[in-house]
Amino acid sequence: MSDTAPIYDTIGIDYADLRRADPRIAAMIEDALGDARTVLNVGAGAGSYEPADRDVTALEPSAEMIAQRPAGAAPCVRGAAEALPFADDSFDAVMGVLTIHHWTDPAQGLREMRRVSRGPVVLLTFDPDNRVAWILDYWPQLAELDAAIMPKLSLYGDVLGHVEIVPVPIPADCTDGFLYAYWRRPAAYLDPEIRKGISSFWKIDGTQDGLDRLAADLASGAWEAEYGHLMDRNAIDAGYCLVVSRPA
């Protein structure tokens, strides 16, 4: 099993309520899947972004996350990306959503996804070289964490061959509570319930200092003075992207 299992067995409680698929991001994933009918969702969690109109098989290492999959969700196999329990070319497409940074061996997981897919491999991921989000001004250790656990975008091409990398704009009212989803809702980061659904906050030390500074800056108006221009934006490029690999 990858280290996703122990992490999400701890933080996965109520995860399904905090991490609801954003329809605009879902539409981009659906488009990248093309006309695939059978789809494997690797690191599937509670089932966000699984296409309802396709034959989906889910794979997830965490028992806690599997338990939160709703009634009627796709059947789920417990397992890890690095050793997919499926034969070669088993699926029309394989997808993974914000999962690769939890794998113990990202390159091996990518090879496995390519092995079992007859068609596209589609991943929603994050560019660790992106440094545009204001959140890093309060928790700079997040940048260090991203550099340590997020594969550089070059890895995908190295392992999968030609890939298409498409920026994913993050809407101001994003319904999926991942790390930078609240870029226009700064007070949300002060809510421990919201932070509970963001794995990065469980992996860094010294979060309280950033919380204290953010609370003070929101109260004093310093945050608005520095970042208030973001309130006029409907979406930003925060570093998230789709990586799409198609068979040669």
PENORKA-V676186 format. One record per helix or strand of 2 or more residues. SS is the DSSP state (H for helix, E for strand). FROM is the first residue (numbers start at 1). LEN is the number of residues. If there is no record, write none. Layout:
# PENORKA-V676186
ss:SS from:FROM len:LEN
ss:SS from:FROM len:LEN
This chain:
# PENORKA-V676186
ss:H from:4 len:8
ss:H from:15 len:4
ss:H from:23 len:11
ss:E from:38 len:5
ss:E from:55 len:6
ss:H from:63 len:5
ss:E from:75 len:4
ss:H from:81 len:3
ss:E from:93 len:5
ss:H from:100 len:3
ss:H from:106 len:11
ss:E from:121 len:6
ss:H from:135 len:4
ss:H from:141 len:9
ss:H from:154 len:7
ss:E from:163 len:5
ss:E from:170 len:2
ss:H from:186 len:5
ss:H from:192 len:5
ss:H from:199 len:5
ss:H from:207 len:14
ss:H from:222 len:11
ss:E from:235 len:2
ss:E from:240 len:6
